[in-house]
Amino acid sequence: MANGKLNLKVDEFLRKANKWEEEYEKLRGIALDCELDEDFKWMHPCYTFEGKNIVLIHGFKEYCALLFPKGALLKDPHGILIQQTENVQAARQIRFTNVEEINELEPILKDYIIEAIEVEKAGLEVEFKKTEEYSIPDELQHKFDEMPSLKTAFEALTPGRQRAYILYFSQAKQSKTRMSRVEKYVQQILDGKGLND
């Protein structure tokens, strides 16, 4: 492991881990070998370069992962980066179910981390889909037609809040559910609040 300064919060995270302990330790070593600084953000080990987030270590029920916040900008010659859901625009994961997979991929993982550092050095940014590029669910549009004040309040929300509502309403498979979701949040939108405010 490189001489990177270890973060006590990451030590505590590793001590408390009920699953993936060996995998986390291995991924930590790989990140530190790439001369990244160790931090603890969003309740996960985070590795940075000059204050910029390069990679995080995440654990889930079925797998653990390296998460690259700007993974969409990486070339991915080995086809191992995964987009968690269709709505995730920038981040990409590399998933593991055991430490052997990590050991086998170690040189490749380091290459991806080095490339992520180069992306930051170059100042590259992911171009996010603009809010107006998302289609408004019919049920929300009908409510806008019924209540022009709702449309005005919705348009006054930040683009991120608008996207959150659009995605949440759109995820429901049935029109009845979408309508119910819209109805539930009318007052919150009128109050200028986001989905999770």
N, C-alpha and C positions, 0 to 999 in steps of 0.2 A: 504494500500500500504506500502511496506517495505521502509526503510530509504534510498533506493538507490538515488543517486544524479540525479536529472532530468536534461536533456540536453535541452538547450534553442532552439536548432535547431529542436528538436522533438516538443517542445511547438509550435513553428512557423508552423511546418508541420501540426499539429492538428488544429491550428487556421485557416489555409488556406484550409483545407479539405472541399470539396463541398459534399462529400458523405462519408459514413462510420464513421462519427465522434464518435458516441457512441460506435461503435464496436472497433475503434482504441483505445479509452480511456480504454475500458475493457481489451483489449489484452495487452496494456501497463501495466496496473495494475497487470495482471497475470505474465508478464515477471519480473517486479520489485519485486513481491512477492517471486520469485524464487532467489532473491538476485543477479540478473544480473546487470551489469553496462550498463547504457543507452548511446548509441552513435548514430550518424547519418551518415550512409554510403550509397553510391549509391542512394542518394536522398530518403532514407527510414529510419525509426527508426530501429536500430540494437541493439541487446542485446548480451553482451559479458561476458565471464568468463575468467579472467586473460588474457585479450587481444584477446581471440579466439572468433570468431563469433559463436553464439549458435542459434539465431533465429532472423528473420526480420519480420516486419509487412509490408505487401503489400496491395494495393488496386487496383482492376480492375473494369471494367464496371459492370460485373455480380456478383462479389463476392469480399470479402476481404480475406486475408489469413495470416497465420503464415507460414513462409518459413524457413525450417531447412536446412542449407547449406550441412550438412552431413546426411540428412534424410534417405538416403539409408542404413545407418548403424543402424537405429533404428529398434526395434523388431516389432512395430506396431500391438500389440495384438487386437486392436479395428478396424483395417483395414480402418483407416481414412486418411492415408498419400497418397497423389496423386503425381504421376510423371507428370510434366507439359506436356512434349512431350517425344517421344521415344528416343530422342537424349540427354535428360538431364540425366546425369549419377549419380550425387551425391545428388542434392537438392530434397526435397519433400515438399509439401504444405499440410496444413489443411485448407480447405475453409469454409467460412461462408457467409450467406446471411442476417443474422440478429443477434442482440445481444442476443436473447433468446438461439440460438444455442450455443453461446459462454458460456453463463451462465450454460447451461446444461452440457457442456463438461469441465468446469473449472478444476475439480480435475484430469481428464484425461490429459488435456493440461499441467498441472503442472507436471504430471508424465513423459510426453514426454520430457518436457524441462529438468527435472532432469536427464533423461536418456541421453539427448544430452550433458549435462554437464559431465556426467560420460564418455561418448565417448571421449570428449576432454581430460579429466584427464588421461585416459588410452592411449592417443596418437594415437588412431585409425585413419586410413586414408582410404578413398574410393579408391579401385583399379580401375583406369580408363582403358577403352578399349584403346589399343595402336593404333596409327594411321595406322599401317600396317594391323590391323584387319578389317579396313573399306574397302569395295570393291570400287575400282576405277570405276566410271561410264564409260561405253563403249565409249561414245563420247570424254571423256578426254583421254582415252587410245589411241583412234584413232589419236588424236591430238599429243600425245606423239610420236606415231609411225611416224607421218608426220614430226614432229619437235623435234628431240632428245634434242635440246638445251632447249626446254620447260620442258621436263622431268627432265633434270639436274637442271634447275632453281627451279622447283617445289620441288625436293628432298632437295634443299638447304634451303627451308623455314623451319621455326620452326614447330614442330609437331602440335601445335595449329592452325597455319595458314593453314597447309595442311588439317587438319580436317574441318576447316571452309569452305574451297573451296569444298571439297568432299561432305559435307552435303548440301551446297547450290546448287551445280550442281545436286545432286541426288534427291533433293526435287521436281524438275520439273517432271510432270507426262509424258510429251511427249518428245520423242527423239529430235524433232525439237527445243523445248525450251531449253533442256539441251545443245544442240550444240550451240545455240545462246548465252547461258550464258558462255560457255567455250570460244567462240570466243571473247566475250566482255572483258574477263579478261586475255587473253594471254599476252598482253603487261605488265599488272600489275604484273603478275607472273614473267615474264622475268626481270622486274625491282626489283624483290625481295620483293615485297610488298604483304601484306595480303589483304583479301577481304575488310576490312574496313579501310585500311590505306589511 
